[in-house]
Structure formats: C-alpha cells, structure tokens
Amino acid sequence: MEVQLESTITCPECGHKAKEVMTTTACQFFYECENCKTLLKPKEGNCCVYCSYGTVACPPIQEGSGCC
C-alpha cells in the first residue's frame, strides 16, 4: 500500500477545510486553522492533528509502525 501524503483537515470549531501535505519525518502536534485561528491539538489517544482531524492518518500510522 502506498502512503498518502495529502490530508484534508477539518476544523472542529468552524468547519473550515484545508488540504495539507503531511511530513514524513515528524508528527504535527499543533495546527492553526487559517479561518478562525483556533489552535488544534491531537485528541486524546491520537499522535497528531492529522489522525484527529484529517481525512488521512499520518504516514507512520498508515505504515502500521505506530505513532511518530
């Protein structure tokens, strides 16, 4: 299975969606919504904002190697 690097993050506060390219070298713990400026953090039990608010989980999770 090929790792997908694009994920669309949806802000839980305002519903704004943004397509982002994920890094393969580190988890992204914080993400600022470009619309409402809310600072997103991973939900409990998730390793990054992509796993919590994205349409695609982060690359390490996709590969089955666990959190970053």
mmCIF file of the N, C-alpha and C atoms, coordinates in Angstrom:
data_MODEL
# 
_entry.id   MODEL 
# 
loop_
_atom_site.group_PDB 
_atom_site.id 
_atom_site.type_symbol 
_atom_site.label_atom_id 
_atom_site.label_alt_id 
_atom_site.label_comp_id 
_atom_site.label_asym_id 
_atom_site.label_entity_id 
_atom_site.label_seq_id 
_atom_site.pdbx_PDB_ins_code 
_atom_site.Cartn_x 
_atom_site.Cartn_y 
_atom_site.Cartn_z 
_atom_site.occupancy 
_atom_site.B_iso_or_equiv 
_atom_site.pdbx_formal_charge 
_atom_site.auth_seq_id 
_atom_site.auth_comp_id 
_atom_site.auth_asym_id 
_atom_site.auth_atom_id 
_atom_site.pdbx_PDB_model_num 
ATOM 1   N N  . MET A 1 1  ? 0.827   -1.180 0.000  1.00 0.00 ? 1  MET A N  1 
ATOM 2   C CA . MET A 1 1  ? 0.000   0.000  0.000  1.00 0.00 ? 1  MET A CA 1 
ATOM 3   C C  . MET A 1 1  ? 0.876   1.249  0.000  1.00 0.00 ? 1  MET A C  1 
ATOM 4   N N  . GLU A 1 2  ? 0.586   2.166  -0.871 1.00 0.00 ? 2  GLU A N  1 
ATOM 5   C CA . GLU A 1 2  ? 1.353   3.405  -0.961 1.00 0.00 ? 2  GLU A CA 1 
ATOM 6   C C  . GLU A 1 2  ? 0.868   4.400  0.087  1.00 0.00 ? 2  GLU A C  1 
ATOM 7   N N  . VAL A 1 3  ? 1.792   5.054  0.754  1.00 0.00 ? 3  VAL A N  1 
ATOM 8   C CA . VAL A 1 3  ? 1.461   6.040  1.779  1.00 0.00 ? 3  VAL A CA 1 
ATOM 9   C C  . VAL A 1 3  ? 0.961   7.316  1.109  1.00 0.00 ? 3  VAL A C  1 
ATOM 10  N N  . GLN A 1 4  ? -0.193  7.787  1.578  1.00 0.00 ? 4  GLN A N  1 
ATOM 11  C CA . GLN A 1 4  ? -0.746  9.045  1.079  1.00 0.00 ? 4  GLN A CA 1 
ATOM 12  C C  . GLN A 1 4  ? -0.195  10.188 1.921  1.00 0.00 ? 4  GLN A C  1 
ATOM 13  N N  . LEU A 1 5  ? 0.230   11.254 1.268  1.00 0.00 ? 5  LEU A N  1 
ATOM 14  C CA . LEU A 1 5  ? 0.806   12.382 1.988  1.00 0.00 ? 5  LEU A CA 1 
ATOM 15  C C  . LEU A 1 5  ? -0.129  13.576 2.077  1.00 0.00 ? 5  LEU A C  1 
ATOM 16  N N  . GLU A 1 6  ? -1.253  13.563 1.347  1.00 0.00 ? 6  GLU A N  1 
ATOM 17  C CA . GLU A 1 6  ? -2.215  14.652 1.421  1.00 0.00 ? 6  GLU A CA 1 
ATOM 18  C C  . GLU A 1 6  ? -3.369  14.270 2.329  1.00 0.00 ? 6  GLU A C  1 
ATOM 19  N N  . SER A 1 7  ? -3.758  15.209 3.179  1.00 0.00 ? 7  SER A N  1 
ATOM 20  C CA . SER A 1 7  ? -4.880  15.008 4.083  1.00 0.00 ? 7  SER A CA 1 
ATOM 21  C C  . SER A 1 7  ? -5.633  16.325 4.187  1.00 0.00 ? 7  SER A C  1 
ATOM 22  N N  . THR A 1 8  ? -6.940  16.258 4.274  1.00 0.00 ? 8  THR A N  1 
ATOM 23  C CA . THR A 1 8  ? -7.745  17.461 4.453  1.00 0.00 ? 8  THR A CA 1 
ATOM 24  C C  . THR A 1 8  ? -8.136  17.560 5.918  1.00 0.00 ? 8  THR A C  1 
ATOM 25  N N  . ILE A 1 9  ? -7.684  18.629 6.560  1.00 0.00 ? 9  ILE A N  1 
ATOM 26  C CA . ILE A 1 9  ? -8.002  18.873 7.965  1.00 0.00 ? 9  ILE A CA 1 
ATOM 27  C C  . ILE A 1 9  ? -9.277  19.690 8.046  1.00 0.00 ? 9  ILE A C  1 
ATOM 28  N N  . THR A 1 10 ? -10.202 19.259 8.909  1.00 0.00 ? 10 THR A N  1 
ATOM 29  C CA . THR A 1 10 ? -11.436 19.987 9.150  1.00 0.00 ? 10 THR A CA 1 
ATOM 30  C C  . THR A 1 10 ? -11.405 20.542 10.568 1.00 0.00 ? 10 THR A C  1 
ATOM 31  N N  . CYS A 1 11 ? -11.543 21.844 10.691 1.00 0.00 ? 11 CYS A N  1 
ATOM 32  C CA . CYS A 1 11 ? -11.536 22.493 11.997 1.00 0.00 ? 11 CYS A CA 1 
ATOM 33  C C  . CYS A 1 11 ? -12.832 22.157 12.734 1.00 0.00 ? 11 CYS A C  1 
ATOM 34  N N  . PRO A 1 12 ? -12.746 21.650 13.955 1.00 0.00 ? 12 PRO A N  1 
ATOM 35  C CA . PRO A 1 12 ? -13.949 21.308 14.712 1.00 0.00 ? 12 PRO A CA 1 
ATOM 36  C C  . PRO A 1 12 ? -14.704 22.537 15.213 1.00 0.00 ? 12 PRO A C  1 
ATOM 37  N N  . GLU A 1 13 ? -14.046 23.687 15.218 1.00 0.00 ? 13 GLU A N  1 
ATOM 38  C CA . GLU A 1 13 ? -14.689 24.917 15.703 1.00 0.00 ? 13 GLU A CA 1 
ATOM 39  C C  . GLU A 1 13 ? -15.541 25.588 14.636 1.00 0.00 ? 13 GLU A C  1 
ATOM 40  N N  . CYS A 1 14 ? -14.991 25.746 13.428 1.00 0.00 ? 14 CYS A N  1 
ATOM 41  C CA . CYS A 1 14 ? -15.703 26.498 12.391 1.00 0.00 ? 14 CYS A CA 1 
ATOM 42  C C  . CYS A 1 14 ? -16.050 25.675 11.150 1.00 0.00 ? 14 CYS A C  1 
ATOM 43  N N  . GLY A 1 15 ? -15.508 24.458 11.068 1.00 0.00 ? 15 GLY A N  1 
ATOM 44  C CA . GLY A 1 15 ? -15.804 23.595 9.923  1.00 0.00 ? 15 GLY A CA 1 
ATOM 45  C C  . GLY A 1 15 ? -14.969 23.856 8.685  1.00 0.00 ? 15 GLY A C  1 
ATOM 46  N N  . HIS A 1 16 ? -14.029 24.799 8.770  1.00 0.00 ? 16 HIS A N  1 
ATOM 47  C CA . HIS A 1 16 ? -13.159 25.108 7.628  1.00 0.00 ? 16 HIS A CA 1 
ATOM 48  C C  . HIS A 1 16 ? -12.322 23.877 7.256  1.00 0.00 ? 16 HIS A C  1 
ATOM 49  N N  . LYS A 1 17 ? -12.170 23.644 5.960  1.00 0.00 ? 17 LYS A N  1 
ATOM 50  C CA . LYS A 1 17 ? -11.371 22.523 5.469  1.00 0.00 ? 17 LYS A CA 1 
ATOM 51  C C  . LYS A 1 17 ? -10.157 23.055 4.721  1.00 0.00 ? 17 LYS A C  1 
ATOM 52  N N  . ALA A 1 18 ? -9.012  22.418 4.946  1.00 0.00 ? 18 ALA A N  1 
ATOM 53  C CA . ALA A 1 18 ? -7.777  22.804 4.265  1.00 0.00 ? 18 ALA A CA 1 
ATOM 54  C C  . ALA A 1 18 ? -7.004  21.552 3.888  1.00 0.00 ? 18 ALA A C  1 
ATOM 55  N N  . LYS A 1 19 ? -6.606  21.468 2.629  1.00 0.00 ? 19 LYS A N  1 
ATOM 56  C CA . LYS A 1 19 ? -5.796  20.343 2.160  1.00 0.00 ? 19 LYS A CA 1 
ATOM 57  C C  . LYS A 1 19 ? -4.341  20.638 2.489  1.00 0.00 ? 19 LYS A C  1 
ATOM 58  N N  . GLU A 1 20 ? -3.692  19.712 3.170  1.00 0.00 ? 20 GLU A N  1 
ATOM 59  C CA . GLU A 1 20 ? -2.313  19.890 3.606  1.00 0.00 ? 20 GLU A CA 1 
ATOM 60  C C  . GLU A 1 20 ? -1.471  18.688 3.189  1.00 0.00 ? 20 GLU A C  1 
ATOM 61  N N  . VAL A 1 21 ? -0.169  18.904 3.057  1.00 0.00 ? 21 VAL A N  1 
ATOM 62  C CA . VAL A 1 21 ? 0.784   17.832 2.782  1.00 0.00 ? 21 VAL A CA 1 
ATOM 63  C C  . VAL A 1 21 ? 1.470   17.485 4.097  1.00 0.00 ? 21 VAL A C  1 
ATOM 64  N N  . MET A 1 22 ? 1.407   16.221 4.471  1.00 0.00 ? 22 MET A N  1 
ATOM 65  C CA . MET A 1 22 ? 1.988   15.770 5.733  1.00 0.00 ? 22 MET A CA 1 
ATOM 66  C C  . MET A 1 22 ? 3.483   15.515 5.584  1.00 0.00 ? 22 MET A C  1 
ATOM 67  N N  . THR A 1 23 ? 4.206   15.790 6.646  1.00 0.00 ? 23 THR A N  1 
ATOM 68  C CA . THR A 1 23 ? 5.633   15.485 6.682  1.00 0.00 ? 23 THR A CA 1 
ATOM 69  C C  . THR A 1 23 ? 5.814   13.998 6.994  1.00 0.00 ? 23 THR A C  1 
ATOM 70  N N  . THR A 1 24 ? 6.894   13.444 6.537  1.00 0.00 ? 24 THR A N  1 
ATOM 71  C CA . THR A 1 24 ? 7.176   12.040 6.826  1.00 0.00 ? 24 THR A CA 1 
ATOM 72  C C  . THR A 1 24 ? 8.220   11.893 7.927  1.00 0.00 ? 24 THR A C  1 
ATOM 73  N N  . THR A 1 25 ? 8.727   13.017 8.424  1.00 0.00 ? 25 THR A N  1 
ATOM 74  C CA . THR A 1 25 ? 9.823   12.956 9.387  1.00 0.00 ? 25 THR A CA 1 
ATOM 75  C C  . THR A 1 25 ? 9.404   13.236 10.829 1.00 0.00 ? 25 THR A C  1 
ATOM 76  N N  . ALA A 1 26 ? 8.191   13.772 11.042 1.00 0.00 ? 26 ALA A N  1 
ATOM 77  C CA . ALA A 1 26 ? 7.754   14.096 12.406 1.00 0.00 ? 26 ALA A CA 1 
ATOM 78  C C  . ALA A 1 26 ? 6.244   14.251 12.446 1.00 0.00 ? 26 ALA A C  1 
ATOM 79  N N  . CYS A 1 27 ? 5.671   14.028 13.622 1.00 0.00 ? 27 CYS A N  1 
ATOM 80  C CA . CYS A 1 27 ? 4.243   14.268 13.817 1.00 0.00 ? 27 CYS A CA 1 
ATOM 81  C C  . CYS A 1 27 ? 3.990   15.768 13.916 1.00 0.00 ? 27 CYS A C  1 
ATOM 82  N N  . GLN A 1 28 ? 2.801   16.174 13.533 1.00 0.00 ? 28 GLN A N  1 
ATOM 83  C CA . GLN A 1 28 ? 2.418   17.572 13.696 1.00 0.00 ? 28 GLN A CA 1 
ATOM 84  C C  . GLN A 1 28 ? 1.449   17.646 14.871 1.00 0.00 ? 28 GLN A C  1 
ATOM 85  N N  . PHE A 1 29 ? 1.925   18.200 15.969 1.00 0.00 ? 29 PHE A N  1 
ATOM 86  C CA . PHE A 1 29 ? 1.133   18.252 17.199 1.00 0.00 ? 29 PHE A CA 1 
ATOM 87  C C  . PHE A 1 29 ? 0.181   19.438 17.227 1.00 0.00 ? 29 PHE A C  1 
ATOM 88  N N  . PHE A 1 30 ? 0.531   20.521 16.534 1.00 0.00 ? 30 PHE A N  1 
ATOM 89  C CA . PHE A 1 30 ? -0.305  21.717 16.536 1.00 0.00 ? 30 PHE A CA 1 
ATOM 90  C C  . PHE A 1 30 ? -0.618  22.135 15.109 1.00 0.00 ? 30 PHE A C  1 
ATOM 91  N N  . TYR A 1 31 ? -1.803  22.706 14.929 1.00 0.00 ? 31 TYR A N  1 
ATOM 92  C CA . TYR A 1 31 ? -2.210  23.212 13.619 1.00 0.00 ? 31 TYR A CA 1 
ATOM 93  C C  . TYR A 1 31 ? -3.150  24.384 13.863 1.00 0.00 ? 31 TYR A C  1 
ATOM 94  N N  . GLU A 1 32 ? -2.840  25.531 13.266 1.00 0.00 ? 32 GLU A N  1 
ATOM 95  C CA . GLU A 1 32 ? -3.702  26.695 13.415 1.00 0.00 ? 32 GLU A CA 1 
ATOM 96  C C  . GLU A 1 32 ? -4.649  26.784 12.228 1.00 0.00 ? 32 GLU A C  1 
ATOM 97  N N  . CYS A 1 33 ? -5.949  26.810 12.519 1.00 0.00 ? 33 CYS A N  1 
ATOM 98  C CA . CYS A 1 33 ? -6.948  26.951 11.470 1.00 0.00 ? 33 CYS A CA 1 
ATOM 99  C C  . CYS A 1 33 ? -6.756  28.304 10.798 1.00 0.00 ? 33 CYS A C  1 
ATOM 100 N N  . GLU A 1 34 ? -6.650  28.302 9.481  1.00 0.00 ? 34 GLU A N  1 
ATOM 101 C CA . GLU A 1 34 ? -6.420  29.557 8.767  1.00 0.00 ? 34 GLU A CA 1 
ATOM 102 C C  . GLU A 1 34 ? -7.659  30.444 8.747  1.00 0.00 ? 34 GLU A C  1 
ATOM 103 N N  . ASN A 1 35 ? -8.824  29.880 9.067  1.00 0.00 ? 35 ASN A N  1 
ATOM 104 C CA . ASN A 1 35 ? -10.058 30.660 9.052  1.00 0.00 ? 35 ASN A CA 1 
ATOM 105 C C  . ASN A 1 35 ? -10.340 31.327 10.399 1.00 0.00 ? 35 ASN A C  1 
ATOM 106 N N  . CYS A 1 36 ? -10.430 30.528 11.471 1.00 0.00 ? 36 CYS A N  1 
ATOM 107 C CA . CYS A 1 36 ? -10.817 31.079 12.785 1.00 0.00 ? 36 CYS A CA 1 
ATOM 108 C C  . CYS A 1 36 ? -9.645  31.212 13.745 1.00 0.00 ? 36 CYS A C  1 
ATOM 109 N N  . LYS A 1 37 ? -8.464  30.760 13.339 1.00 0.00 ? 37 LYS A N  1 
ATOM 110 C CA . LYS A 1 37 ? -7.230  30.864 14.129 1.00 0.00 ? 37 LYS A CA 1 
ATOM 111 C C  . LYS A 1 37 ? -7.215  29.974 15.377 1.00 0.00 ? 37 LYS A C  1 
ATOM 112 N N  . THR A 1 38 ? -8.133  29.013 15.485 1.00 0.00 ? 38 THR A N  1 
ATOM 113 C CA . THR A 1 38 ? -8.117  28.060 16.591 1.00 0.00 ? 38 THR A CA 1 
ATOM 114 C C  . THR A 1 38 ? -6.879  27.180 16.472 1.00 0.00 ? 38 THR A C  1 
ATOM 115 N N  . LEU A 1 39 ? -6.194  26.953 17.584 1.00 0.00 ? 39 LEU A N  1 
ATOM 116 C CA . LEU A 1 39 ? -5.024  26.088 17.606 1.00 0.00 ? 39 LEU A CA 1 
ATOM 117 C C  . LEU A 1 39 ? -5.488  24.671 17.917 1.00 0.00 ? 39 LEU A C  1 
ATOM 118 N N  . LEU A 1 40 ? -5.380  23.796 16.935 1.00 0.00 ? 40 LEU A N  1 
ATOM 119 C CA . LEU A 1 40 ? -5.798  22.402 17.101 1.00 0.00 ? 40 LEU A CA 1 
ATOM 120 C C  . LEU A 1 40 ? -4.662  21.589 17.690 1.00 0.00 ? 40 LEU A C  1 
ATOM 121 N N  . LYS A 1 41 ? -5.029  20.674 18.574 1.00 0.00 ? 41 LYS A N  1 
ATOM 122 C CA . LYS A 1 41 ? -4.098  19.725 19.179 1.00 0.00 ? 41 LYS A CA 1 
ATOM 123 C C  . LYS A 1 41 ? -4.694  18.341 18.996 1.00 0.00 ? 41 LYS A C  1 
ATOM 124 N N  . PRO A 1 42 ? -3.886  17.290 18.989 1.00 0.00 ? 42 PRO A N  1 
ATOM 125 C CA . PRO A 1 42 ? -4.433  15.937 18.816 1.00 0.00 ? 42 PRO A CA 1 
ATOM 126 C C  . PRO A 1 42 ? -5.425  15.589 19.926 1.00 0.00 ? 42 PRO A C  1 
ATOM 127 N N  . LYS A 1 43 ? -6.452  14.840 19.554 1.00 0.00 ? 43 LYS A N  1 
ATOM 128 C CA . LYS A 1 43 ? -7.389  14.325 20.551 1.00 0.00 ? 43 LYS A CA 1 
ATOM 129 C C  . LYS A 1 43 ? -6.663  13.269 21.383 1.00 0.00 ? 43 LYS A C  1 
ATOM 130 N N  . GLU A 1 44 ? -7.143  13.022 22.590 1.00 0.00 ? 44 GLU A N  1 
ATOM 131 C CA . GLU A 1 44 ? -6.536  12.026 23.451 1.00 0.00 ? 44 GLU A CA 1 
ATOM 132 C C  . GLU A 1 44 ? -6.493  10.674 22.738 1.00 0.00 ? 44 GLU A C  1 
ATOM 133 N N  . GLY A 1 45 ? -5.343  10.049 22.757 1.00 0.00 ? 45 GLY A N  1 
ATOM 134 C CA . GLY A 1 45 ? -5.170  8.756  22.114 1.00 0.00 ? 45 GLY A CA 1 
ATOM 135 C C  . GLY A 1 45 ? -4.623  8.834  20.696 1.00 0.00 ? 45 GLY A C  1 
ATOM 136 N N  . ASN A 1 46 ? -4.569  10.036 20.124 1.00 0.00 ? 46 ASN A N  1 
ATOM 137 C CA . ASN A 1 46 ? -4.008  10.225 18.782 1.00 0.00 ? 46 ASN A CA 1 
ATOM 138 C C  . ASN A 1 46 ? -2.639  10.876 18.888 1.00 0.00 ? 46 ASN A C  1 
ATOM 139 N N  . CYS A 1 47 ? -1.793  10.616 17.883 1.00 0.00 ? 47 CYS A N  1 
ATOM 140 C CA . CYS A 1 47 ? -0.426  11.129 17.945 1.00 0.00 ? 47 CYS A CA 1 
ATOM 141 C C  . CYS A 1 47 ? -0.250  12.473 17.255 1.00 0.00 ? 47 CYS A C  1 
ATOM 142 N N  . CYS A 1 48 ? -1.206  12.865 16.397 1.00 0.00 ? 48 CYS A N  1 
ATOM 143 C CA . CYS A 1 48 ? -1.032  14.129 15.683 1.00 0.00 ? 48 CYS A CA 1 
ATOM 144 C C  . CYS A 1 48 ? -2.383  14.681 15.224 1.00 0.00 ? 48 CYS A C  1 
ATOM 145 N N  . VAL A 1 49 ? -2.362  15.901 14.714 1.00 0.00 ? 49 VAL A N  1 
ATOM 146 C CA . VAL A 1 49 ? -3.610  16.538 14.276 1.00 0.00 ? 49 VAL A CA 1 
ATOM 147 C C  . VAL A 1 49 ? -4.203  15.843 13.054 1.00 0.00 ? 49 VAL A C  1 
ATOM 148 N N  . TYR A 1 50 ? -3.378  15.213 12.232 1.00 0.00 ? 50 TYR A N  1 
ATOM 149 C CA . TYR A 1 50 ? -3.904  14.511 11.062 1.00 0.00 ? 50 TYR A CA 1 
ATOM 150 C C  . TYR A 1 50 ? -4.718  13.288 11.473 1.00 0.00 ? 50 TYR A C  1 
ATOM 151 N N  . CYS A 1 51 ? -4.273  12.601 12.512 1.00 0.00 ? 51 CYS A N  1 
ATOM 152 C CA . CYS A 1 51 ? -5.013  11.439 12.994 1.00 0.00 ? 51 CYS A CA 1 
ATOM 153 C C  . CYS A 1 51 ? -6.323  11.861 13.667 1.00 0.00 ? 51 CYS A C  1 
ATOM 154 N N  . SER A 1 52 ? -6.362  13.068 14.207 1.00 0.00 ? 52 SER A N  1 
ATOM 155 C CA . SER A 1 52 ? -7.556  13.551 14.892 1.00 0.00 ? 52 SER A CA 1 
ATOM 156 C C  . SER A 1 52 ? -8.544  14.258 13.967 1.00 0.00 ? 52 SER A C  1 
ATOM 157 N N  . TYR A 1 53 ? -8.053  15.077 13.047 1.00 0.00 ? 53 TYR A N  1 
ATOM 158 C CA . TYR A 1 53 ? -8.937  15.943 12.262 1.00 0.00 ? 53 TYR A CA 1 
ATOM 159 C C  . TYR A 1 53 ? -8.790  15.788 10.755 1.00 0.00 ? 53 TYR A C  1 
ATOM 160 N N  . GLY A 1 54 ? -7.895  14.918 10.311 1.00 0.00 ? 54 GLY A N  1 
ATOM 161 C CA . GLY A 1 54 ? -7.643  14.769 8.884  1.00 0.00 ? 54 GLY A CA 1 
ATOM 162 C C  . GLY A 1 54 ? -8.429  13.636 8.250  1.00 0.00 ? 54 GLY A C  1 
ATOM 163 N N  . THR A 1 55 ? -8.482  13.665 6.930  1.00 0.00 ? 55 THR A N  1 
ATOM 164 C CA . THR A 1 55 ? -9.147  12.604 6.175  1.00 0.00 ? 55 THR A CA 1 
ATOM 165 C C  . THR A 1 55 ? -8.245  11.396 6.008  1.00 0.00 ? 55 THR A C  1 
ATOM 166 N N  . VAL A 1 56 ? -6.941  11.584 6.229  1.00 0.00 ? 56 VAL A N  1 
ATOM 167 C CA . VAL A 1 56 ? -5.954  10.512 6.103  1.00 0.00 ? 56 VAL A CA 1 
ATOM 168 C C  . VAL A 1 56 ? -5.053  10.556 7.333  1.00 0.00 ? 56 VAL A C  1 
ATOM 169 N N  . ALA A 1 57 ? -4.804  9.411  7.932  1.00 0.00 ? 57 ALA A N  1 
ATOM 170 C CA . ALA A 1 57 ? -3.910  9.343  9.095  1.00 0.00 ? 57 ALA A CA 1 
ATOM 171 C C  . ALA A 1 57 ? -2.477  9.645  8.675  1.00 0.00 ? 57 ALA A C  1 
ATOM 172 N N  . CYS A 1 58 ? -1.642  9.975  9.644  1.00 0.00 ? 58 CYS A N  1 
ATOM 173 C CA . CYS A 1 58 ? -0.244  10.315 9.364  1.00 0.00 ? 58 CYS A CA 1 
ATOM 174 C C  . CYS A 1 58 ? 0.507   9.110  8.776  1.00 0.00 ? 58 CYS A C  1 
ATOM 175 N N  . PRO A 1 59 ? 1.615   9.358  8.048  1.00 0.00 ? 59 PRO A N  1 
ATOM 176 C CA . PRO A 1 59 ? 2.356   8.275  7.403  1.00 0.00 ? 59 PRO A CA 1 
ATOM 177 C C  . PRO A 1 59 ? 2.756   7.113  8.313  1.00 0.00 ? 59 PRO A C  1 
ATOM 178 N N  . PRO A 1 60 ? 3.274   7.330  9.536  1.00 0.00 ? 60 PRO A N  1 
ATOM 179 C CA . PRO A 1 60 ? 3.641   6.184  10.369 1.00 0.00 ? 60 PRO A CA 1 
ATOM 180 C C  . PRO A 1 60 ? 2.442   5.282  10.705 1.00 0.00 ? 60 PRO A C  1 
ATOM 181 N N  . ILE A 1 61 ? 1.291   5.863  10.943 1.00 0.00 ? 61 ILE A N  1 
ATOM 182 C CA . ILE A 1 61 ? 0.086   5.074  11.224 1.00 0.00 ? 61 ILE A CA 1 
ATOM 183 C C  . ILE A 1 61 ? -0.331  4.307  9.970  1.00 0.00 ? 61 ILE A C  1 
ATOM 184 N N  . GLN A 1 62 ? -0.265  4.958  8.806  1.00 0.00 ? 62 GLN A N  1 
ATOM 185 C CA . GLN A 1 62 ? -0.597  4.283  7.549  1.00 0.00 ? 62 GLN A CA 1 
ATOM 186 C C  . GLN A 1 62 ? 0.311   3.077  7.321  1.00 0.00 ? 62 GLN A C  1 
ATOM 187 N N  . GLU A 1 63 ? 1.572   3.215  7.699  1.00 0.00 ? 63 GLU A N  1 
ATOM 188 C CA . GLU A 1 63 ? 2.547   2.133  7.502  1.00 0.00 ? 63 GLU A CA 1 
ATOM 189 C C  . GLU A 1 63 ? 2.434   1.045  8.557  1.00 0.00 ? 63 GLU A C  1 
ATOM 190 N N  . GLY A 1 64 ? 1.649   1.312  9.606  1.00 0.00 ? 64 GLY A N  1 
ATOM 191 C CA . GLY A 1 64 ? 1.481   0.326  10.653 1.00 0.00 ? 64 GLY A CA 1 
ATOM 192 C C  . GLY A 1 64 ? 2.587   0.301  11.684 1.00 0.00 ? 64 GLY A C  1 
ATOM 193 N N  . SER A 1 65 ? 3.407   1.364  11.703 1.00 0.00 ? 65 SER A N  1 
ATOM 194 C CA . SER A 1 65 ? 4.531   1.387  12.626 1.00 0.00 ? 65 SER A CA 1 
ATOM 195 C C  . SER A 1 65 ? 4.215   2.149  13.923 1.00 0.00 ? 65 SER A C  1 
ATOM 196 N N  . GLY A 1 66 ? 2.983   2.563  14.106 1.00 0.00 ? 66 GLY A N  1 
ATOM 197 C CA . GLY A 1 66 ? 2.615   3.278  15.325 1.00 0.00 ? 66 GLY A CA 1 
ATOM 198 C C  . GLY A 1 66 ? 2.866   4.748  15.203 1.00 0.00 ? 66 GLY A C  1 
ATOM 199 N N  . CYS A 1 67 ? 2.769   5.422  16.330 1.00 0.00 ? 67 CYS A N  1 
ATOM 200 C CA . CYS A 1 67 ? 2.941   6.874  16.364 1.00 0.00 ? 67 CYS A CA 1 
ATOM 201 C C  . CYS A 1 67 ? 4.354   7.274  15.975 1.00 0.00 ? 67 CYS A C  1 
ATOM 202 N N  . CYS A 1 68 ? 4.474   8.524  15.588 1.00 0.00 ? 68 CYS A N  1 
ATOM 203 C CA . CYS A 1 68 ? 5.761   9.095  15.162 1.00 0.00 ? 68 CYS A CA 1 
ATOM 204 C C  . CYS A 1 68 ? 6.779   9.092  16.288 1.00 0.00 ? 68 CYS A C  1 
# 
